[in-house]
Structure formats: C-alpha cells, structure tokens
C-alpha cells in the first residue's frame, strides 16, 4: 500500500492532466495551456518513466497479472503513437494519446493490486453485507410479530439464519466469494420477507404513495428484487448452472406478466399495471420456493 501511495503522489506531480484522489481513483484532464514541443517532450519522457521505470511499473512486473500486463502493453502502444504524432508535429494528437497512455497504465496498476489488498476488500464487503442482513433479521422478527405472521414469519427467519451460518462458515474456511453468494441469498430473502409481510393496505398507508404511479414504481422495485434473488440462487449452484425447469417456467410466466404491466403503465393504466406486476411477483415467489427458499407472499 505504501508503494501504491507513492506512485499516486508521483503521478499527480508529473502530469498536468492527471488528478489523483485518495490514492485509489484517477482521472486525466486536458491541460489548460496548449501543448508545445517542449512541454510535450517532457510529458513523453514522464509517461515513459511511469510505464517503464516507476514504482507503479515495478508493481505490475511483480504482480504477474495477465489483465494488468495487457493494459500496460496498450499504454506502451499509445506512447509509441504519441511519439510518432509528436515527431510529425501534431502536438494536440500527441497530447491526447499521452493522456490515454497514462489512463491505461493507471488501469494496469489497479489490476495489479496485491492479493492481500483485494482479499481485505472482499472481507470488508462481506462484513458490511453481514451487518445489513442482521438489521433485516431484526426487522423481519419485528414485522412478523406486528403482522402476527406466525409460522410463515418463523420459517422465513429460520431460513435466513441458516443461510447466514452457512455464509460465515464459508468465509471462515477462506471461501469468501462463495460465502458472499450465500450471504446475498440471505440478504435478499430477508428483504423480500419483510416486504411481502407488509404488503397491502398497511404498506400503502405507511409509505403514503402520492399516486398510483409511485405505487407502480415501488412494485417494479419489488419485482426486480425477486428476480435478483432467483439470479443469486442460480449463481450459488456454481458456474454453468441452469435453472430448474419448474423455476424456469415460473420465471418465464413472470417475465410475460411484467411486460403486460409495462405496456399498461405506458398507457397510463397504473392500476392495471400494479395488478399485473403483483401477479408477476407471485410467480417469482413460486419459483423461489421451488428453489428451496421460503419467503412469505
């Protein structure tokens, strides 16, 4: 990380067009002054140093990352084109090519982040998602009690708890990515359970929809979330996994109903669109249950 900060500071000083924020993001902007032969000569040398001799270049060499190496090669090619444009007297073109070469090299370095940096980020993301799931678990228990959901609420809560335990076990075993997929299942399951338990007149009063169009937009989001859960369930089965035929049929019916809803909404018939969207979401609920995840609805 120290090397990364050093190269970010170095780049900021070396290029008029390069703005680096926090050592993690960079953007190349056109210089305020028109490029001259002398200024471009210096930029050609500076960009070449960045690509070939800087701490950033050493980081790319050490990483041995294929994507990172490819972006560095693109940076080299752009630098060669910039050199040719400079020698031909086309300073504006040379300047633009140098901007692009710097961008590619910065992208190369990002791809070459040390494995520990990437792993730490995955852990942080996992823990942040886990906090969100725990908050939803509390909300699910509260809403289940308020709505007197009984067995349905308890079944949903139990499933979420099982998924969380599985996700944490995978994380602790060093399989953070697999654990994250399961944790996303827990997050979406809890979120949908809360939404579905609060459907109906109570929900409308609580959200205070200003119009049927606003309610339609809410139902669109709810439908999207159900679709996301099905996608995550398929992802959790591993690469190349396909949907169960029964689930696929429910998804197909849900898609058809959603298209009908969108057509009605386009005509201004939000009342009818909401009904069709609700029917679409119910089909998705059936598909989710067929995948082994219970959510009320």
N, C-alpha and C positions, 0 to 999 in steps of 0.2 A: 504494500500500500504506500510506503514511503516513496518508492521509485515512481509509482503512478502519480503521486502529488508533485514530485519534482519535475516530471516531464510535462505535466499540465501547466506549471508555472513557466517553464522554459518556452513552451509553445506560445503562451499568451504574450510574452515579450518579443518573440521572434517574428510574429506575423501581425501586420496591421489589421488583417481581415479576420483574425481568429479570436473569438471571445470564449473563455473557458469559465464555467460556473461550478464551484464546489468540487472540482477535480473529477466530475462524473459526466458532464454534458458539455458539448462544444458546438459552436456554430460559426461558419465562415461568412463574413460580410464583405462587400466590395469596399476597397479603400476609398476614403473621402477624396484624396487627390488623384489626378490622372496618373497612371503608371508611366514612369520614364525608363530610359535604358539603364540608368544607374540603379534606380530602385528595384527594377526587375532583376538585374544581375545579382543584387544582394538576396532577393527573395528566392531565386533559383538555387543559390548556394544554401540558404537556410532550410528550404524544403528538402533539399537533398540530404542535409545533415539529419533532419527529422526522420527521413525514410531509412537512411543507411547507418548513421553513427550515434544516434541519441540513445538515452536510456529506454525510450519507447521502442526503438528498433531492437535493442537487446532483449526486451521483454517478449517481443514477437518471436525472436530467434529461440528463446528458451522454452516458450510455450509449446512449440511444435504443433500448433493447431492448424488444420487444413484450411478452414474458412478464413482464419486470420492471415495465413500466407497468401491466399488468393487476393484478398483486399490489398495487401501490400504490393503484390505484383501489378494490380491495377493502378496503384499510386505511382509505381515506377514508370508504367507506360504513359500515364498522364504527364509525369515530369519530363519524359522524353519528348512528348508532343509540345509541351510548353517551351522546351529548349529550342525546338525547331521553329516554333512561331516567333520566339524572341530573335533568333538569328535571321528570320525573314523580315523583321521589323514590325511585326503585328503584335504590338505590346498589349493591347486590350485582350486579344485572344490568349496570349501567354499568361496574362494575369488571371483570367478566368480558369484556365487549365491548372494553374498552380493552386487556386482555391480548391478545386475539385481533388487535386492530388493530396492536399492536406486533409480534406474530409475523409478520403479513403484510408489514409494512414491512421487517422484517429479511430475510424471504424475498425481497422485491423487491430489496434491496441485493445479496444473494448472486447473484441473476440478472444484476445489473448490473456484475459484476466486470470490470475492464479486460481487454481481449482478451489483453494480454501475460501477465496473471496466469493465465488459462485455458491459454494456449499453453505457458507454463512448466510447468504441472502435467502437461499431455499429454507433454511431453518427459521429465519425471521418471518418469512412469508407464511410458513406453516403455523408458527405460534400466533401470528396475527389472526389467521383464519380460525384457529382454535378458540381464541378469545371471542370471536364473533359467534361461533357455534354455541359456546357456553351462554352467551347473552340470549340467543334464540331459545336455548333449552329452558332458561328461566321464564322467558315469555310464553313458551308452549305450556309449561306447567300452570302458569297464571291464567292463561286463556282457557285451558282445559277445565280449570276449576270454575271460572266465571260462566262458561257455556255449559257446565255440567256434562262434559263430553264423555265422562266415564271410561268405558273400555277402549273406545276409539282413541281418546287422548292418551291413555296409558300405553296403548300399543305403539302409537307414534313415538312417544317419549322413549320407550324401551328400545325401539329400532335405532333411534338417534344415538342413544348411549352405547349400543353395541358397535355402531359404526365408528364412534369416537374412540372407543377402546382399541378397535382394530387399527385405526389410523395411527394412534400413538404407539402401538406395538411395532408397526412397520417403521415408524420414524426411529424408535429406539434401537431397532435392528439395523439401522443405517440405510433403509429404503425410503428416503424422504419423499421422492417423487411418487412412488406407489401409495405412500401414506397420504399424500396430498390429494390424490384422486378420491380415495375413500373419505377423506375429510370433507371434500367438496360435496360428496353424496350426502353426508350428514348435515352440512350447511343448508343445502337445497331442500332436503327432506324436512328439516325443522322449519325453514322459512315457509314452505308450502303448507305444512300442517297448521301453522299459525294463521296464514291467510285463509285457508279453507274453513277453519273453525269459526272464523269471524265473518264469513260471507253472509249476505242477506241484508235485511233492513238495519240491523245493528251496525254493520260495517258502513252502510251508506250514511247513516246518521253521524257516525264517528268521523268519517273522512270529510263529510259535508261537501259532497260534489256540487259544484256550481252549475253543472249542466250534464246532460246525458253524454255529451261528447267527452267530458272529463272522466265520467264513469267508464266509457268505452276505452279510453286510453289506459285506465287502470287495469281493465280486463285484458287488454293487449299485453301489458307487462306481466300479468299473472300467467297468461298463456305461454309467453316467452320463457318464463321461469320453469314451467312444467317441461317444456321442450328441452331446456338446458339440462334438467335432471336426467332425462332419458339419454341424452348425449353422453353425460358423465357416466351413466351406468354402462353404456356400451364401451366407453373408454376403459372402464375398470376391468373389463374382461380381457384386455390385452390387445396388442397390435393385430390388425386384420380381423378383429371380431365383428360379427354382424348381429343385427337384431334378431331375436326370436320371431318366427313367423307370426305368432299371435300379437306380439308387441308391434311388429312392423305394420300389421293390418290396422291396429288402433291408431298408429301414427299417421297412416295414410288417410284414414277417415277424418282425423283431427285436422290435417292439412286442408282437406277439401272443405270442411266446415269453416275453417278460418278464412279461406278465400271467399266463401259466400259472405262472411261477416265483413270483410274488407270491401266487397262490392256494395253491400248495403250502406256501409259508412260513407263510401264515396258519393252515394246519392243523398246523404243526409239523414238516412234512417238509422239513427244510433240505437233506438230501442230494439229494432230487429237485429242489428249488428251485435248488441250485447248478448242477446239470446243465443245467436249462432256461436259466438265466442265461448259462452258458457258451455254449450254442447260440445264444442271442440275441446275445451279443457277437461270435460268429463271423460272424453275418450282417452286423453293423455293420462288421466288418473288411472284408468283401467289398464293402460299399457304399463305404467309404473308399477302397479300392483302385480301384474303378470311377471315383472322382472324380479319380484321378491321384496319390494319396498312398500310398506303400508303407509299411506297418508290419508287422512280423513278427506271426505268430499263425495 
